[in-house]
Amino acid sequence: MPRFMMIVKASEESEAGTMPTKEMLAEMGAYNDQLQQSGAMLAGEGLRPSSAGARVTYSDGPPVVTEGPFGGRAKDLVAGFWVIRAGSMDEALEWARRIPFREGEVEVRPVFEASDFPDGP
């Protein structure tokens, strides 16, 4: 069964380190329980703001490390993710529609499998 990553886009609030309310955490916990009970959830985590991270950039020379926070629009950053198993993109999108967010954006993308590559199993 294919895997999909549901990528939670950051917001000004998540980049500021604002924590969700107890109600939001309870709703997310119930959603994660549904994912786990269905057998769809493989992984899922929230990420700390980009100010706690770093980027490694590769070019012709040695890799360059840049400490966060990262400039630009918050919605161009990632605030969290789930990796799920779903029978199809439609099924993965159905799971994404059920995320108890009131605002924001989640990107859903298929994960490459070893069998997708010419020398894969």
N, CA, C and O of each residue as an XYZ file, in Angstrom:
484
protein
N       0.845     -1.176      0.000
C       0.000      0.000      0.000
C       0.890      1.239      0.000
O       1.860      1.301      0.755
N       0.575      2.217     -0.830
C       1.413      3.418     -0.931
C       1.474      4.222      0.367
O       0.563      4.184      1.195
N       2.575      4.946      0.511
C       2.740      5.872      1.631
C       2.589      7.297      1.113
O       2.911      7.600     -0.036
N       2.093      8.159      1.986
C       1.915      9.564      1.663
C       2.423     10.390      2.833
O       2.285     10.000      3.992
N       3.018     11.543      2.512
C       3.391     12.487      3.557
C       2.399     13.634      3.524
O       2.147     14.228      2.475
N       1.839     13.938      4.687
C       0.978     15.102      4.837
C       1.825     16.148      5.550
O       2.146     16.005      6.730
N       2.182     17.196      4.822
C       3.120     18.213      5.294
C       2.330     19.415      5.789
O       1.601     20.048      5.025
N       2.480     19.726      7.076
C       1.786     20.858      7.685
C       2.627     22.104      7.460
O       3.771     22.184      7.906
N       2.053     23.067      6.767
C       2.759     24.322      6.521
C       2.769     25.171      7.789
O       1.801     25.175      8.548
N       3.855     25.878      8.009
C       3.995     26.736      9.184
C       3.086     27.953      9.063
O       2.564     28.265      7.993
N       2.918     28.620     10.181
C       2.157     29.875     10.246
C       2.984     30.867     11.064
O       4.007     30.505     11.645
N       2.542     32.085     11.101
C       3.225     33.083     11.941
C       3.222     32.613     13.396
O       4.200     32.803     14.119
N       2.107     31.994     13.821
C       1.995     31.525     15.202
C       2.968     30.377     15.489
O       3.645     30.376     16.517
N       3.033     29.404     14.578
C       3.942     28.272     14.817
C       5.397     28.725     14.784
O       6.222     28.212     15.539
N       5.714     29.675     13.922
C       7.086     30.193     13.864
C       7.427     31.023     15.098
O       8.598     31.158     15.453
N       6.402     31.583     15.757
C       6.625     32.340     16.987
C       6.716     31.411     18.196
O       7.008     31.857     19.306
N       6.463     30.108     17.976
C       6.530     29.157     19.070
C       5.254     29.070     19.886
O       5.243     28.489     20.971
N       4.169     29.652     19.363
C       2.885     29.608     20.057
C       2.376     28.170     20.104
O       2.249     27.519     19.067
N       2.088     27.684     21.287
C       1.611     26.313     21.457
C       0.099     26.243     21.247
O      -0.612     27.206     21.534
N      -0.394     25.112     20.749
C      -1.832     24.946     20.582
C      -2.543     24.950     21.943
O      -1.934     24.667     22.975
N      -3.836     25.273     21.925
C      -4.634     25.239     23.145
C      -4.852     23.788     23.574
O      -4.620     22.865     22.793
N      -5.295     23.590     24.810
C      -5.610     22.245     25.295
C      -6.688     21.603     24.434
O      -6.636     20.403     24.162
N      -7.665     22.398     24.005
C      -8.735     21.886     23.145
C      -8.172     21.405     21.810
O      -8.530     20.330     21.329
N      -7.293     22.201     21.218
C      -6.692     21.817     19.935
C      -5.842     20.551     20.095
O      -5.857     19.681     19.225
N      -5.111     20.451     21.191
C      -4.292     19.263     21.435
C      -5.169     18.022     21.613
O      -4.819     16.942     21.137
N      -6.301     18.171     22.292
C      -7.219     17.046     22.476
C      -7.800     16.605     21.135
O      -7.898     15.408     20.863
N      -8.184     17.565     20.299
C      -8.722     17.237     18.968
C      -7.669     16.534     18.118
O      -7.971     15.565     17.421
N      -6.435     17.023     18.178
C      -5.362     16.406     17.400
C      -5.057     15.016     17.925
O      -4.780     14.106     17.144
N      -5.103     14.838     19.251
C      -4.891     13.524     19.830
C      -5.950     12.530     19.371
O      -5.635     11.375     19.085
N      -7.205     12.974     19.299
C      -8.290     12.104     18.826
C      -8.082     11.745     17.355
O      -8.294     10.599     16.960
N      -7.672     12.710     16.554
C      -7.396     12.461     15.131
C      -6.254     11.450     14.985
O      -6.353     10.506     14.202
N      -5.174     11.652     15.741
C      -4.038     10.728     15.674
C      -4.455      9.328     16.123
O      -3.994      8.337     15.556
N      -5.323      9.234     17.134
C      -5.834      7.932     17.567
C      -6.591      7.244     16.433
O      -6.447      6.038     16.234
N      -7.396      8.004     15.689
C      -8.137      7.436     14.555
C      -7.166      6.902     13.500
O      -7.354      5.808     12.967
N      -6.129      7.684     13.206
C      -5.121      7.248     12.244
C      -4.452      5.952     12.714
O      -4.276      5.018     11.932
N      -4.083      5.904     13.990
C      -3.403      4.722     14.525
C      -4.323      3.509     14.534
O      -3.912      2.416     14.145
N      -5.561      3.692     14.974
C      -6.495      2.569     15.055
C      -6.818      1.994     13.673
O      -7.096      0.802     13.542
N      -6.780      2.843     12.649
C      -7.056      2.374     11.288
C      -5.848      1.654     10.681
O      -5.976      0.961      9.671
N      -4.685      1.819     11.298
C      -3.455      1.253     10.748
C      -2.799      2.142      9.703
O      -1.807      1.749      9.088
N      -3.345      3.340      9.496
C      -2.808      4.235      8.464
C      -1.563      4.985      8.921
O      -0.686      5.277      8.108
N      -1.474      5.298     10.205
C      -0.386      6.163     10.677
C       0.920      5.406     10.817
O       0.995      4.398     11.520
N       1.951      5.901     10.143
C       3.301      5.360     10.258
C       4.171      6.265     11.120
O       5.021      5.782     11.867
N       3.963      7.575     11.022
C       4.728      8.548     11.800
C       3.978      9.866     11.775
O       3.176     10.118     10.875
N       4.237     10.687     12.744
C       3.655     12.017     12.772
C       4.257     12.815     13.905
O       4.335     12.343     15.039
N       4.680     14.013     13.598
C       5.334     14.857     14.596
C       5.126     16.326     14.252
O       4.963     16.694     13.089
N       5.136     17.151     15.290
C       5.205     18.593     15.111
C       6.664     19.005     15.191
O       7.472     18.339     15.838
N       6.991     20.088     14.543
C       8.371     20.578     14.539
C       8.473     21.897     15.293
O       7.555     22.716     15.260
N       9.568     22.089     15.954
C       9.819     23.374     16.612
C      10.015     24.447     15.538
O      10.259     24.118     14.377
N       9.910     25.719     15.911
C      10.085     26.797     14.930
C      11.446     26.744     14.243
O      12.393     26.152     14.761
N      11.530     27.367     13.078
C      12.785     27.350     12.320
C      13.917     28.018     13.091
O      15.085     27.770     12.793
N      13.601     28.858     14.074
C      14.655     29.484     14.880
C      15.452     28.445     15.667
O      16.571     28.722     16.100
N      14.890     27.261     15.855
C      15.585     26.187     16.567
C      16.344     25.260     15.623
O      16.982     24.305     16.066
N      16.275     25.542     14.326
C      16.878     24.652     13.340
C      18.021     25.272     12.572
O      18.494     26.366     12.881
N      18.445     24.550     11.576
C      19.515     24.998     10.684
C      19.265     24.386      9.311
O      18.573     23.376      9.189
N      19.822     24.993      8.299
C      19.782     24.464      6.932
C      21.193     24.164      6.483
O      22.137     24.867      6.844
N      21.326     23.134      5.706
C      22.607     22.801      5.086
C      22.405     22.961      3.584
O      21.554     22.294      2.995
N      23.185     23.843      2.965
C      23.080     24.132      1.543
C      24.273     23.526      0.821
O      25.417     23.674      1.251
N      23.995     22.845     -0.275
C      25.030     22.160     -1.054
C      25.196     22.870     -2.382
O      24.215     23.171     -3.063
N      26.441     23.137     -2.748
C      26.764     23.751     -4.021
C      28.087     23.140     -4.467
O      28.408     22.018     -4.074
N      28.848     23.847     -5.269
C      30.107     23.298     -5.766
C      31.149     23.099     -4.671
O      32.010     22.228     -4.792
N      31.083     23.885     -3.614
C      32.064     23.789     -2.541
C      31.546     22.944     -1.397
O      30.622     22.147     -1.561
N      32.149     23.129     -0.241
C      31.704     22.371      0.933
C      30.299     22.813      1.358
O      29.914     23.953      1.098
N      29.540     21.946      1.997
C      28.207     22.316      2.473
C      28.276     23.510      3.420
O      29.220     23.646      4.198
N      27.264     24.374      3.344
C      27.196     25.575      4.176
C      26.021     25.433      5.131
O      24.907     25.126      4.708
N      26.269     25.657      6.424
C      25.221     25.591      7.438
C      24.746     26.998      7.754
O      25.555     27.887      8.025
N      23.430     27.201      7.719
C      22.811     28.476      8.062
C      21.879     28.230      9.238
O      20.962     27.414      9.152
N      22.115     28.936     10.334
C      21.267     28.806     11.514
C      19.929     29.502     11.262
O      19.881     30.521     10.573
N      18.838     28.955     11.819
C      17.528     29.575     11.736
C      17.471     30.775     12.658
O      18.391     30.948     13.457
N      16.463     31.604     12.598
C      15.237     31.400     11.828
C      15.452     31.713     10.356
O      16.393     32.412      9.978
N      14.561     31.181      9.543
C      14.666     31.358      8.109
C      13.731     32.461      7.657
O      12.576     32.522      8.080
N      14.232     33.326      6.799
C      13.435     34.433      6.296
C      12.373     33.967      5.320
O      12.263     32.781      5.008
N      11.606     34.910      4.854
C      10.559     34.598      3.896
C       9.218     34.411      4.577
O       9.032     34.792      5.733
N       8.300     33.826      3.854
C       6.944     33.626      4.356
C       6.873     32.375      5.223
O       7.447     31.342      4.878
N       6.177     32.469      6.334
C       6.036     31.323      7.237
C       5.431     30.130      6.519
O       5.829     28.992      6.770
N       4.470     30.369      5.625
C       3.791     29.247      4.973
C       4.703     28.485      4.002
O       4.315     27.440      3.480
N       5.900     29.001      3.763
C       6.874     28.278      2.944
C       7.714     27.318      3.787
O       8.546     26.584      3.255
N       7.492     27.327      5.107
C       8.220     26.451      6.024
C       7.317     25.299      6.453
O       6.115     25.315      6.192
N       7.895     24.310      7.107
C       7.161     23.130      7.559
C       7.047     23.176      9.078
O       8.032     23.418      9.775
N       5.823     22.940      9.590
C       5.581     22.954     11.038
C       5.347     21.556     11.593
O       5.358     21.366     12.809
N       5.136     20.577     10.722
C       4.894     19.223     11.181
C       4.570     18.321     10.014
O       4.541     18.757      8.863
N       4.322     17.037     10.323
C       4.050     16.097      9.237
C       3.408     14.836      9.789
O       3.482     14.550     10.984
N       2.786     14.099      8.904
C       2.372     12.715      9.131
C       2.876     11.913      7.940
O       2.919     12.428      6.822
N       3.249     10.687      8.159
C       3.459      9.724      7.092
C       2.394      8.655      7.306
O       2.317      8.040      8.370
N       1.572      8.444      6.276
C       0.469      7.502      6.401
C       0.504      6.492      5.256
O       1.131      6.721      4.222
N      -0.179      5.378      5.463
C      -0.444      4.422      4.391
C      -1.886      4.638      3.969
O      -2.787      4.735      4.802
N      -2.088      4.711      2.670
C      -3.433      4.859      2.131
C      -3.478      4.142      0.787
O      -2.461      4.036      0.101
N      -4.641      3.657      0.417
C      -4.781      2.910     -0.826
C      -4.642      3.758     -2.070
O      -4.364      3.242     -3.152
N      -4.835      5.067     -1.918
C      -4.795      5.958     -3.082
C      -4.622      7.393     -2.610
O      -4.736      7.690     -1.420
N      -4.347      8.273     -3.559
C      -4.272      9.697     -3.243
C      -5.619     10.171     -2.695
O      -5.656     10.969     -1.758
N      -6.717      9.693     -3.267
C      -8.041     10.096     -2.777
C      -8.216      9.738     -1.304
O      -8.747     10.533     -0.529
N      -7.770      8.542     -0.918
C      -7.877      8.132      0.485
C      -6.988      9.009      1.373
O      -7.397      9.407      2.464
N      -5.780      9.307      0.906
C      -4.874     10.179      1.663
C      -5.497     11.567      1.820
O      -5.410     12.167      2.891
N      -6.120     12.076      0.766
C      -6.768     13.388      0.841
C      -7.957     13.365      1.796
O      -8.238     14.364      2.458
N      -8.648     12.249      1.871
C      -9.744     12.131      2.826
C      -9.217     12.235      4.257
O      -9.831     12.894      5.097
N      -8.083     11.588      4.538
C      -7.473     11.731      5.851
C      -7.083     13.186      6.099
O      -7.287     13.698      7.200
N      -6.531     13.854      5.098
C      -6.119     15.258      5.250
C      -7.326     16.156      5.519
O      -7.230     17.099      6.304
N      -8.448     15.875      4.884
C      -9.660     16.679      5.109
C     -10.162     16.557      6.545
O     -10.852     17.448      7.041
N      -9.822     15.467      7.206
C     -10.307     15.224      8.564
C      -9.408     15.830      9.649
O      -9.761     15.790     10.827
N      -8.266     16.383      9.272
C      -7.388     17.020     10.259
C      -8.177     18.154     10.906
O      -8.783     18.960     10.199
N      -8.181     18.232     12.234
C      -9.016     19.236     12.902
C      -8.411     20.644     12.934
O      -8.393     21.290     13.982
N      -7.929     21.106     11.812
C      -7.396     22.470     11.731
C      -8.531     23.441     11.424
O      -9.473     23.100     10.707
N      -8.437     24.635     11.962
C      -9.393     25.694     11.648
C      -8.819     26.639     10.589
O      -9.559     27.309      9.868
N      -7.505     26.678     10.512
C      -6.794     27.493      9.527
C      -5.527     26.750      9.126
O      -5.088     25.834      9.821
N      -4.947     27.150      8.006
C      -3.663     26.602      7.620
C      -3.704     25.862      6.305
O      -4.655     25.970      5.530
N      -2.650     25.111      6.075
C      -2.495     24.388      4.815
C      -1.709     23.110      5.062
O      -0.730     23.100      5.808
N      -2.154     22.032      4.422
C      -1.463     20.752      4.472
C      -1.242     20.293      3.037
O      -2.182     20.241      2.243
N      -0.022     19.966      2.715
C       0.338     19.448      1.395
C       0.416     17.929      1.492
O       1.027     17.402      2.421
N      -0.191     17.222      0.550
C      -0.189     15.761      0.546
C       0.596     15.290     -0.674
O       0.290     15.661     -1.807
N       1.628     14.454     -0.421
C       2.461     13.970     -1.524
C       2.779     12.503     -1.353
O       3.018     12.041     -0.238
N       2.783     11.755     -2.467
C       3.179     10.345     -2.395
C       4.672     10.241     -2.079
O       5.473     11.075     -2.500
N       5.019      9.205     -1.335
C       6.407      8.913     -1.002
C       6.920      7.901     -2.022
O       6.220      6.941     -2.345
N       8.129      8.104     -2.530
C       8.733      7.113     -3.424
C       8.913      5.806     -2.676
O       9.281      5.793     -1.502
N       8.652      4.721     -3.359
C       8.907      3.377     -2.841
C      10.111      2.811     -3.590
O      10.410      3.254     -4.699
N      10.798      1.845     -3.004
C      11.967      1.241     -3.658
C      11.598      0.717     -5.038
O      12.403      0.785     -5.968
N      10.388      0.199     -5.173
C       9.954     -0.369     -6.460
C       9.752      0.696     -7.540
O       9.594      0.355     -8.712
N       9.754      1.970     -7.169
C       9.606      3.058     -8.144
C      10.900      3.290     -8.936
O      10.873      3.958     -9.969
N      12.016      2.756     -8.473
C      13.303      2.977     -9.108
C      13.676      1.786     -9.977
O      13.305      0.651     -9.681
N      14.410      2.051    -11.049
C      14.732      0.975    -12.004
C      15.369     -0.259    -11.384
O      15.067     -1.376    -11.803
N      16.246     -0.087    -10.393
C      16.916     -1.240     -9.801
C      16.274     -1.668     -8.498
O      16.852     -2.451     -7.744
N      15.052     -1.146     -8.220
C      14.356     -1.489     -6.984
C      13.808     -2.899     -7.022
O      13.813     -3.544     -8.070
N      13.329     -3.385     -5.872
C      12.821     -4.764     -5.794
C      11.571     -4.969     -6.634
O      11.027     -6.073     -6.672
